[in-house]
Amino acid sequence: MSSVATSISKAREGIVGLFCLFGVLYFIQGVNETATGLVNQPFLSLLKRWGSSPSQITSYVALLGLPWCLKPLFGLASDFIRFAGYRRKSYLIAAGFASTVCFLGLYLLPLSADLRGLLLVGLFVPTVAVTFADVVLDALIIEIGQPREITGRLQSVRWGASYAATILTGFLGGKLCQSNQHRLAFLICGALAAAGLFLAIMMVREPRAVEVEEDLPSLKSALIESLRSRAVIVTGLFLFVWHFNPFTQAVLYLHVTKTMNFSQSLSEELYGQSMSMLAIGSVLACACYGVYCRRVPMRRLAPLSVVMGIASNMVYWLLTGQKSLEIVSVVVGFTYMTANMIQCDLAARACPVRAAGTIFGAFMAVCNISTLLSIWVGGGMYQLAVDRWGGMQAFQLMLLMGSGFMAASWLVARLLPKELLAK
């Protein structure tokens, strides 16, 4: 084999190894993420069994989402502050340790309605840890992917692994709730967090501070220049408008478990299964995006994300029973994830490599702030609509509102700079 062929082979092996490492770490993160992971449905189920109202449940969900709004701060820390001599690795280790301790602690905690506040705190710390780890991994994706022009493929691995985790957690979460084994979810998450901690220690490679000198003033200048750029500003605005969707998973959960005519135990299981079916559609979308992301220019993908977002809402109009819930969930997973992949790829392309953690974290925080605001707004409006018109009409109102905001994001997408859309 020639030296050129040998180099290409080694490069491919290195990229495959990166895909595998990122895939495993994001899979663990997907299981341990409190908003969509394994503990999500047991948490919601416990709150409902303890007599919490829909507005209280959505408020708890929104509170757990607050750390995701702090991603720019975590990005600044990772970009500019070395912890134990590293920019990335030490933070991954600290996050894995915190998650392990908290999840295992919750497993040992006797759960009751009187301890719901302690349960919330016990989930809040792992949420912070998972969020910080997500920022670090996203920064590594940009640092590694932009020079190799594989950000889209890495994003497909990232989201594919996360939703592969959701396939597992959706089915398993429903089974745990049905059999009243809520605490077992915390044990599983604790064990996986420990596995992620081991991988961060043994597999993540990064030179220590004594080996690398950073030009801090240059980094600050690059960050300030990036924050002033049209590409960053318009991309952030586009993400904010698109993600302001009053129709949330909390609304869907309440609709399936309260409004639809299922028994209590069956509704819990069906909701968990619907999350797994949604994840199957999402994994298919990730696999497809990894194939066509480098062949289709962003000027075509950006409007496609708006269309797919609207479709992911409106298809819920076809929801009538158990079979339709499964089919609709797969379609929603594919359409929503396609839109999300496009937007994440757009955000990654708009980021400067030197301040990747901060800028990409800011983009994701914009998405999360918009989502949290829509959760609060949607939760209140859903409660009012249920009281006035009933569950079915309230559900349809949320669908229309969410679709309207997604359609409005197209007006912002038209302002994206041509040089970004041409990539």
C-alpha positions as CSV (number, residue, x, y, z in Angstrom):
1,M,0.0,0.0,0.0
2,S,1.4,3.5,-0.9
3,S,2.2,6.1,1.7
4,V,-0.7,8.2,0.5
5,A,-3.2,5.3,0.7
6,T,-1.8,4.4,4.2
7,S,-2.4,8.0,5.3
8,I,-5.9,8.0,3.9
9,S,-6.6,4.7,5.7
10,K,-5.3,6.0,9.0
11,A,-7.3,9.2,8.6
12,R,-10.5,7.2,8.0
13,E,-9.8,5.0,11.0
14,G,-9.3,8.1,13.1
15,I,-12.6,9.6,11.9
16,V,-14.4,6.3,12.6
17,G,-12.9,6.2,16.1
18,L,-14.1,9.7,16.7
19,F,-17.6,8.8,15.5
20,C,-17.7,5.9,17.9
21,L,-16.4,7.8,20.9
22,F,-18.8,10.7,20.3
23,G,-21.6,8.3,19.7
24,V,-21.1,6.4,23.0
25,L,-20.8,9.7,25.0
26,Y,-23.8,11.2,23.4
27,F,-25.8,8.0,23.9
28,I,-25.0,8.1,27.7
29,Q,-25.9,11.8,27.7
30,G,-29.2,11.0,26.0
31,V,-30.2,8.4,28.6
32,N,-29.2,10.7,31.5
33,E,-30.8,13.9,30.1
34,T,-33.6,14.8,32.5
35,A,-35.9,16.5,29.9
36,T,-36.1,13.6,27.4
37,G,-34.1,10.7,29.0
38,L,-34.9,7.8,31.2
39,V,-35.8,9.8,34.3
40,N,-38.2,12.1,32.5
41,Q,-41.3,9.9,32.4
42,P,-40.8,8.6,36.0
43,F,-40.4,12.2,37.1
44,L,-43.6,13.3,35.4
45,S,-45.5,10.3,36.5
46,L,-44.5,10.8,40.2
47,L,-45.6,14.5,40.0
48,K,-48.9,13.5,38.6
49,R,-49.5,10.8,41.2
50,W,-48.6,13.3,43.9
51,G,-51.5,15.5,42.7
52,S,-49.5,18.2,40.9
53,S,-51.6,20.4,38.5
54,P,-50.7,20.8,34.7
55,S,-49.3,24.2,35.4
56,Q,-47.2,22.9,38.3
57,I,-45.8,20.1,36.2
58,T,-44.9,22.4,33.3
59,S,-43.2,24.8,35.8
60,Y,-41.1,21.9,37.2
61,V,-40.1,20.9,33.7
62,A,-39.2,24.5,32.8
63,L,-37.1,24.8,36.0
64,L,-35.1,21.7,35.1
65,G,-34.5,23.3,31.7
66,L,-32.9,26.4,33.2
67,P,-29.3,25.1,33.1
68,W,-29.6,24.7,29.3
69,C,-30.0,28.5,29.2
70,L,-26.6,28.9,30.8
71,K,-24.7,27.2,28.0
72,P,-22.9,30.4,27.0
73,L,-21.4,30.6,30.5
74,F,-20.3,27.0,30.4
75,G,-18.9,27.7,27.0
76,L,-16.9,30.7,28.3
77,A,-15.5,28.5,31.1
78,S,-14.5,25.8,28.7
79,D,-13.0,28.2,26.1
80,F,-11.1,30.5,28.5
81,I,-10.6,28.8,31.9
82,R,-8.5,25.7,32.2
83,F,-9.6,23.3,34.9
84,A,-6.8,21.0,36.3
85,G,-4.8,21.9,33.2
86,Y,-7.4,21.1,30.5
87,R,-10.0,23.1,28.5
88,R,-12.3,20.2,27.9
89,K,-11.3,16.9,29.5
90,S,-11.5,18.0,33.2
91,Y,-15.0,19.4,32.7
92,L,-16.2,16.1,31.3
93,I,-14.7,14.3,34.2
94,A,-16.4,16.6,36.8
95,A,-19.7,16.4,35.0
96,G,-19.6,12.6,35.0
97,F,-18.7,12.5,38.7
98,A,-21.5,14.8,39.7
99,S,-24.1,12.9,37.7
100,T,-23.0,9.6,39.1
101,V,-23.3,10.8,42.7
102,C,-26.7,12.5,42.3
103,F,-28.4,9.7,40.4
104,L,-27.2,7.0,42.8
105,G,-28.2,9.3,45.7
106,L,-31.7,9.6,44.3
107,Y,-31.9,5.8,43.9
108,L,-31.3,5.5,47.6
109,L,-33.8,8.2,48.5
110,P,-37.3,7.0,49.6
111,L,-39.5,9.0,47.3
112,S,-42.7,10.6,48.5
113,A,-44.8,13.7,47.8
114,D,-43.2,15.5,50.8
115,L,-39.8,15.1,49.1
116,R,-40.7,16.5,45.7
117,G,-38.5,19.6,46.3
118,L,-35.5,17.4,47.2
119,L,-36.2,15.3,44.1
120,L,-36.2,18.4,42.0
121,V,-32.8,19.5,43.4
122,G,-31.4,16.0,42.9
123,L,-32.3,16.2,39.3
124,F,-31.2,19.8,38.8
125,V,-27.5,19.0,39.6
126,P,-27.3,16.2,36.9
127,T,-29.0,18.6,34.5
128,V,-26.3,21.1,35.1
129,A,-23.6,18.4,34.7
130,V,-25.2,17.0,31.5
131,T,-25.6,20.5,30.1
132,F,-21.9,21.4,30.7
133,A,-20.8,18.1,29.2
134,D,-23.0,18.8,26.2
135,V,-21.2,22.2,25.7
136,V,-17.8,20.6,25.9
137,L,-18.7,17.8,23.4
138,D,-20.3,20.3,21.0
139,A,-17.1,22.4,21.1
140,L,-15.0,19.3,20.3
141,I,-17.3,18.6,17.4
142,I,-16.7,22.0,15.9
143,E,-13.0,22.0,16.6
144,I,-12.6,18.6,15.0
145,G,-15.3,18.9,12.3
146,Q,-14.9,22.3,10.7
147,P,-11.3,21.8,9.5
148,R,-12.3,18.4,8.1
149,E,-15.7,19.7,6.8
150,I,-17.6,16.9,8.6
151,T,-19.7,19.0,11.0
152,G,-22.9,17.7,9.4
153,R,-21.8,14.1,9.7
154,L,-20.7,14.6,13.3
155,Q,-24.0,16.3,14.1
156,S,-25.8,13.3,12.6
157,V,-23.8,11.0,14.9
158,R,-24.5,13.3,17.8
159,W,-28.2,13.4,17.4
160,G,-28.5,9.8,16.1
161,A,-26.9,8.5,19.3
162,S,-29.0,10.8,21.5
163,Y,-32.2,9.5,19.9
164,A,-31.1,6.0,19.9
165,A,-30.9,6.4,23.7
166,T,-34.5,7.8,23.5
167,I,-35.7,4.6,21.8
168,L,-34.5,2.7,24.8
169,T,-35.6,5.2,27.4
170,G,-39.1,5.6,26.0
171,F,-40.0,1.9,26.2
172,L,-38.1,1.4,29.5
173,G,-39.5,4.6,31.1
174,G,-43.1,3.5,30.4
175,K,-42.4,0.0,31.8
176,L,-40.9,1.4,34.9
177,C,-43.8,3.7,35.5
178,Q,-46.3,0.9,34.8
179,S,-44.6,-1.4,37.3
180,N,-44.1,1.3,39.9
181,Q,-40.3,1.0,39.7
182,H,-39.5,4.7,39.3
183,R,-36.3,4.5,41.4
184,L,-34.7,2.0,39.1
185,A,-34.4,4.7,36.5
186,F,-32.0,6.6,38.8
187,L,-29.9,3.5,39.3
188,I,-29.5,2.9,35.6
189,C,-28.6,6.5,34.9
190,G,-26.1,6.4,37.7
191,A,-24.4,3.4,36.3
192,L,-24.2,4.9,32.8
193,A,-22.9,8.2,34.2
194,A,-20.1,6.1,35.8
195,A,-19.3,4.6,32.4
196,G,-19.2,8.0,30.9
197,L,-16.8,9.1,33.6
198,F,-14.5,6.2,32.8
199,L,-14.5,7.1,29.1
200,A,-13.7,10.8,29.8
201,I,-10.7,9.7,31.9
202,M,-9.4,7.1,29.6
203,M,-10.4,8.0,26.0
204,V,-10.6,11.8,25.7
205,R,-7.2,13.1,24.5
206,E,-6.1,16.6,25.2
207,P,-2.7,18.3,25.8
208,R,-2.3,19.8,29.3
209,A,-1.8,23.6,29.8
210,V,2.0,23.2,30.1
211,E,2.1,21.9,26.6
212,V,-0.1,24.6,25.0
213,E,0.0,28.4,25.3
214,E,-3.2,30.2,24.7
215,D,-3.3,33.8,23.4
216,L,-6.1,35.1,25.6
217,P,-6.4,38.6,24.1
218,S,-6.7,37.0,20.7
219,L,-9.4,34.7,21.9
220,K,-11.3,37.5,23.4
221,S,-11.0,39.6,20.2
222,A,-12.3,36.6,18.1
223,L,-15.2,36.2,20.5
224,I,-16.2,39.9,20.4
225,E,-15.9,39.9,16.6
226,S,-18.1,36.8,16.3
227,L,-20.8,38.3,18.6
228,R,-21.0,41.3,16.3
229,S,-21.2,39.3,13.0
230,R,-24.4,39.2,11.0
231,A,-24.2,35.5,10.6
232,V,-24.2,34.9,14.4
233,I,-26.9,37.5,15.1
234,V,-29.3,36.4,12.4
235,T,-28.7,32.7,13.1
236,G,-29.5,33.2,16.8
237,L,-32.7,35.1,15.9
238,F,-33.8,32.4,13.5
239,L,-33.3,29.7,16.1
240,F,-35.2,31.7,18.8
241,V,-38.3,32.2,16.6
242,W,-38.4,28.6,15.3
243,H,-38.1,27.1,18.8
244,F,-40.8,29.2,20.4
245,N,-43.3,26.4,20.2
246,P,-46.1,26.4,22.9
247,F,-46.9,22.8,21.9
248,T,-44.5,20.9,24.1
249,Q,-43.8,17.3,25.3
250,A,-45.5,18.2,28.6
251,V,-48.7,19.1,26.7
252,L,-48.5,15.9,24.7
253,Y,-48.0,13.9,27.9
254,L,-51.0,15.4,29.5
255,H,-53.1,14.9,26.3
256,V,-52.2,11.2,26.0
257,T,-52.5,10.4,29.7
258,K,-55.6,12.5,30.5
259,T,-57.6,13.6,27.5
260,M,-57.4,10.4,25.4
261,N,-59.6,7.5,26.5
262,F,-56.9,5.2,27.8
263,S,-56.6,3.6,31.2
264,Q,-54.1,5.1,33.6
265,S,-51.5,2.3,33.3
266,L,-52.0,1.9,29.6
267,S,-51.6,5.6,28.9
268,E,-48.3,5.7,30.7
269,E,-47.0,2.8,28.7
270,L,-48.3,4.2,25.4
271,Y,-46.7,7.6,26.0
272,G,-43.3,5.9,26.7
273,Q,-43.7,3.9,23.5
274,S,-44.6,7.0,21.5
275,M,-41.3,8.6,22.7
276,S,-39.4,5.5,21.4
277,M,-41.3,5.6,18.1
278,L,-40.4,9.3,17.9
279,A,-36.8,8.5,18.5
280,I,-36.9,5.8,15.7
281,G,-38.0,8.5,13.3
282,S,-35.3,10.8,14.6
283,V,-32.5,8.2,14.1
284,L,-33.7,7.7,10.5
285,A,-33.6,11.5,10.0
286,C,-30.0,11.6,11.4
287,A,-28.9,8.8,9.1
288,C,-30.4,10.4,6.1
289,Y,-28.9,13.8,7.0
290,G,-25.4,12.3,7.3
291,V,-25.8,11.2,3.6
292,Y,-27.1,14.4,2.0
293,C,-25.8,17.2,4.2
294,R,-22.6,17.7,2.1
295,R,-24.5,17.4,-1.2
296,V,-27.3,20.0,-0.5
297,P,-26.4,23.7,0.0
298,M,-27.6,25.4,3.2
299,R,-29.7,27.8,1.1
300,R,-32.0,24.9,0.3
301,L,-31.8,23.2,3.8
302,A,-32.7,26.3,5.8
303,P,-36.2,26.7,4.3
304,L,-36.6,22.9,4.5
305,S,-36.2,23.2,8.3
306,V,-39.1,25.6,8.5
307,V,-41.4,23.3,6.4
308,M,-40.4,20.2,8.4
309,G,-41.0,22.0,11.7
310,I,-44.5,23.0,10.7
311,A,-45.2,19.4,9.6
312,S,-43.9,18.0,12.9
313,N,-46.7,19.9,14.6
314,M,-49.6,19.6,12.2
315,V,-49.3,15.8,11.9
316,Y,-50.6,15.5,15.4
317,W,-54.0,16.4,14.0
318,L,-54.1,12.8,12.8
319,L,-53.8,11.5,16.4
320,T,-56.9,9.5,17.2
321,G,-55.8,6.3,19.1
322,Q,-53.1,3.9,19.9
323,K,-52.1,2.9,16.3
324,S,-52.1,6.5,15.1
325,L,-50.0,7.5,18.1
326,E,-47.3,5.1,17.0
327,I,-47.4,6.2,13.3
328,V,-47.6,9.9,14.1
329,S,-44.7,9.7,16.5
330,V,-42.4,8.2,13.8
331,V,-43.4,10.9,11.3
332,V,-42.9,13.6,13.9
333,G,-39.5,12.2,14.9
334,F,-38.3,12.3,11.2
335,T,-39.7,15.7,10.4
336,Y,-38.7,17.5,13.6
337,M,-35.2,15.9,13.7
338,T,-34.6,16.8,10.1
339,A,-35.3,20.4,10.9
340,N,-33.2,20.3,14.1
341,M,-30.2,18.7,12.3
342,I,-30.3,21.5,9.7
343,Q,-30.4,24.1,12.4
344,C,-27.6,22.6,14.4
345,D,-25.4,22.3,11.3
346,L,-26.2,25.9,10.4
347,A,-25.2,27.0,13.9
348,A,-22.0,24.9,13.8
349,R,-21.0,26.5,10.4
350,A,-21.6,30.0,11.8
351,C,-19.3,29.4,14.8
352,P,-15.7,30.5,14.9
353,V,-13.4,27.5,15.8
354,R,-11.5,29.4,18.5
355,A,-14.6,30.3,20.5
356,A,-16.6,27.3,19.5
357,G,-17.8,26.4,23.0
358,T,-19.1,29.9,23.8
359,I,-20.8,30.7,20.5
360,F,-22.4,27.3,19.9
361,G,-23.4,27.3,23.5
362,A,-25.0,30.7,23.0
363,F,-26.9,29.3,20.0
364,M,-28.2,26.4,22.0
365,A,-29.0,28.6,25.0
366,V,-31.1,30.8,22.6
367,C,-33.0,27.6,21.6
368,N,-33.5,26.6,25.2
369,I,-34.6,30.0,26.4
370,S,-37.1,30.2,23.6
371,T,-38.3,26.6,24.5
372,L,-38.6,27.4,28.2
373,L,-40.5,30.6,27.5
374,S,-42.9,28.7,25.2
375,I,-43.3,26.0,27.9
376,W,-44.4,28.6,30.5
377,V,-46.6,30.4,28.0
378,G,-48.0,27.1,26.5
379,G,-48.6,25.6,29.9
380,G,-50.6,28.5,31.1
381,M,-52.6,28.8,27.9
382,Y,-53.2,25.0,27.8
383,Q,-54.6,25.1,31.3
384,L,-56.9,28.0,30.5
385,A,-58.0,26.4,27.2
386,V,-58.7,23.1,29.0
387,D,-60.8,24.8,31.6
388,R,-62.8,26.7,28.9
389,W,-63.1,24.4,25.9
390,G,-61.8,21.0,27.0
391,G,-58.7,18.9,26.4
392,M,-59.1,18.2,22.7
393,Q,-59.6,21.9,21.7
394,A,-56.8,23.0,24.0
395,F,-54.5,20.5,22.3
396,Q,-55.4,21.7,18.8
397,L,-54.9,25.3,19.9
398,M,-51.3,24.5,21.0
399,L,-50.6,22.9,17.6
400,L,-51.8,25.9,15.7
401,M,-49.8,28.3,17.8
402,G,-46.6,26.3,17.5
403,S,-47.0,26.0,13.7
404,G,-47.6,29.8,13.4
405,F,-44.3,30.7,15.1
406,M,-42.4,28.1,13.1
407,A,-43.8,29.6,9.9
408,A,-42.8,33.1,11.1
409,S,-39.2,31.9,11.3
410,W,-39.0,31.8,7.5
411,L,-39.0,35.6,7.5
412,V,-35.9,35.6,9.6
413,A,-34.2,32.9,7.6
414,R,-34.4,35.2,4.5
415,L,-31.9,37.5,6.3
416,L,-29.2,34.9,6.7
417,P,-26.0,36.0,4.9
418,K,-25.4,34.5,1.5
419,E,-21.9,33.3,2.4
420,L,-23.3,31.2,5.2
421,L,-26.0,29.7,3.0
422,A,-23.6,28.9,0.3
423,K,-21.5,26.5,2.4
